[in-house]
Amino acid sequence: MMPARLARRGAGCHEAGRPPPDPQRPLTPPPGLPTRKAARDLLAATLDERRPLEEALEALPRRLDPRDRAAAHRIAAMVLRRLGSIDEVLSPYLRKEPPPPARHALRIGAAELLLLETPPHAAVATAVALAPRAFAGLVNAVLRKVAAEGPAALEGLDAPRLDTPAWLWAAWHAAYGPAVRAIAEAHRGPAPLDLTPAPGAEPPAGAEVLPTGSWRLAAGTRVTDLPGFAEGRFWVQDAAAALPALLLKPQPGERIADLCAAPGGKTAQLAAAGADVTAVERDAARVARLAENLARLRLPATVVQADAATWAPPAPFDAILLDAPCTATGTIRRHPDVAHTKRPRDVQGAVEAQARLIAAAAKMLAPGGRLIFATCSLQREEGEAHLARAEGAGLRHDPFTPAELPGLPDAVTDGCLRTRPDFWPDRGGMDGFFAARFRRV
Ligand SMILES: C[S@@+](CC[C@H](N)C(=O)[O-])C[C@H]1O[C@@H](n2cnc3c(N)ncnc32)[C@H](O)[C@@H]1O
C-alpha cells in the first residue's frame, strides 16, 4: 500500500499560497461549520498547547449549541485517538508540513471521511471552509484523494503502533512486554460507562453487574438520563478506579483520610461504607465539585481545602487513601488527549509529587494504620517503583492476595494491584490502575 501512495506523493496538490484554480470556498458557509470550528479549537488546545481536552471543552464559546459541542467533542476525540493513522494516510499528499490550522482541518476532514461516516461532500466542504484561505486549495485536493481511497486507506496500517506516541510504546513495552499491543488496541475505542452503586441501589435496565460490584453500561450512555441519578443512587467511576477504596476495606466509624479527593468517587465509597471521612483537596474549583457530588449522593464527609503534602491533621488516622495526582496514562480510553498532552518529563514531575505525598501520608497514620497508594498511570515509575521509597518513609508493604479481587485473577502482581486497559476484553476493558497497601510501622 505505501509504495503506491508514495508514487502519488504530491500529485495534483496545490502548494500553500498558490490560489486554487477555481473558488473552493462557497460564499455561504456550509452547514456544520460551527461544529468543525469547535473541533479545530479543541485540537489546537490539546495538540498545540498541550491543554487537557476537558479544559478545552469548558473554554468553547457558551453560545455554541450543545449538539455542536457534542459533535465537536466526538470529532476531536476521534482525531486524538487515531492521530498517527490519520497523519499516515495524509502524509503521501503533503510535500511539506502545513501550518497547524491547515493540518487540523485536514485531520478533521480525514477523520470524518475514514472513521466517522460523514458524507464525503460534507466532510470535504466543511474542512475546506475551515482551512486558512491560502490552504483551502491544498485541503480540497488532499481530502478529495482521501475520499477517493475511502476507509480502505486505513487497511494495512499498524494502527496500534501509529496511534501510540513512541515514548509511551517504549515504556509500556519495557513494563508489559508484548501486551503493549493489546493495551494500544484497547485505546482505539471509547470506554463504557461504569457506575458505583450506593448501598442497596438496584442497577438500571441494561446494566451489567461486574464481579467487583460496579455496574457497566454501553459507551455513550448519558448518566444524567438514568433513573436514580438525581436521587444519588450511583456515581460515575471506572471499574478499576473503584478498586483502591474496596481494597482499603473501610469499616463503619473508622477515621479515614482521602488525601487527593476531588471529584470524590473514592470519598463517596468510603463514606458509603460508614467511615468517618476527611476529604483533602488542594484545588478550590475541584473542592466545589467534590462538595456538589457529595451533596447529590447525600453522603457525609469533612471537606478540607489544603495541600496534603503539608497539611497537619488534628489527630492520626486509622487509614488513608492516597489517590495521587499522576500522568493518567491509564485513562487514555476515556481521555485520548492524555497520549498527546503528556511528555516523559511529566512522569518525573508526577513521581516527585507522589513521593512527597507518600511521606506526608505516612506521618498522618496511627501506628499499624493502613495506607492505600494509588495512581491511574500505566508508568511503572508512578506505581511499582514507589515501593522501596515507601519503606524508607516508615511504611511496610502489606501485599494484596488475588482472592481480594473477584474476577480479576491477573490483576495482582507482586502483591500490588495492576490493572490494564486490555483486561476484561470481552466486557469492554478497564482503566489502567496501580495500587499498593502499606502499614505504618
Ligand atoms: C487523581 S485525582 C483524584 C481523584 C479522586 N480520588 C476520585 O476518586 O474522584 C487527584 C486529585 O488530587 C488533587 N491534588 C493534587 N495535588 C494535591 C495535593 N498536594 N494536595 C491535595 N490535593 C491534591 C488534584 O487537584 C486532583 O483533584
The ligand as a MOL file (V3000), in Angstrom:
LIG
                    3D

  0  0  0     0  0            999 V3000
M  V30 BEGIN CTAB
M  V30 COUNTS 27 29 0 0 0
M  V30 BEGIN ATOM
M  V30 1 C -6.4030 11.5240 40.6380 0
M  V30 2 S -7.3070 12.9050 41.1480 0 CHG=1
M  V30 3 C -8.2350 12.2290 42.4700 0
M  V30 4 C -9.4890 11.5360 42.0750 0
M  V30 5 C -10.3420 11.2150 43.2960 0
M  V30 6 N -9.6000 10.4830 44.2880 0
M  V30 7 C -11.5860 10.4290 42.9340 0
M  V30 8 O -11.6050 9.2240 43.1010 0
M  V30 9 O -12.5650 11.0500 42.4970 0 CHG=-1
M  V30 10 C -6.0940 13.7980 42.0110 0
M  V30 11 C -6.6340 14.9930 42.7880 0
M  V30 12 O -5.6070 15.4180 43.6730 0
M  V30 13 C -5.6050 16.8250 43.7520 0
M  V30 14 N -4.2780 17.1820 44.2610 0
M  V30 15 C -3.1210 17.2300 43.5690 0
M  V30 16 N -2.1090 17.5340 44.3920 0
M  V30 17 C -2.6400 17.6680 45.6290 0
M  V30 18 C -2.0900 17.9800 46.8870 0
M  V30 19 N -0.7860 18.2050 47.0400 0
M  V30 20 N -2.9210 18.0430 47.9510 0
M  V30 21 C -4.2520 17.8220 47.8050 0
M  V30 22 N -4.8250 17.5340 46.6260 0
M  V30 23 C -4.0220 17.4520 45.5530 0
M  V30 24 C -5.9250 17.2640 42.3520 0
M  V30 25 O -6.4370 18.5870 42.3300 0
M  V30 26 C -6.9650 16.2150 41.9340 0
M  V30 27 O -8.2580 16.6670 42.2500 0
M  V30 END ATOM
M  V30 BEGIN BOND
M  V30 1 1 1 2
M  V30 2 1 2 3
M  V30 3 1 2 10
M  V30 4 1 3 4
M  V30 5 1 4 5
M  V30 6 1 5 6
M  V30 7 1 5 7
M  V30 8 2 7 8
M  V30 9 1 7 9
M  V30 10 1 10 11
M  V30 11 1 11 12
M  V30 12 1 11 26
M  V30 13 1 12 13
M  V30 14 1 13 14
M  V30 15 1 13 24
M  V30 16 1 14 15
M  V30 17 1 14 23
M  V30 18 2 15 16
M  V30 19 1 16 17
M  V30 20 1 17 18
M  V30 21 2 17 23
M  V30 22 1 18 19
M  V30 23 2 18 20
M  V30 24 1 20 21
M  V30 25 2 21 22
M  V30 26 1 22 23
M  V30 27 1 24 25
M  V30 28 1 24 26
M  V30 29 1 26 27
M  V30 END BOND
M  V30 END CTAB
M  END
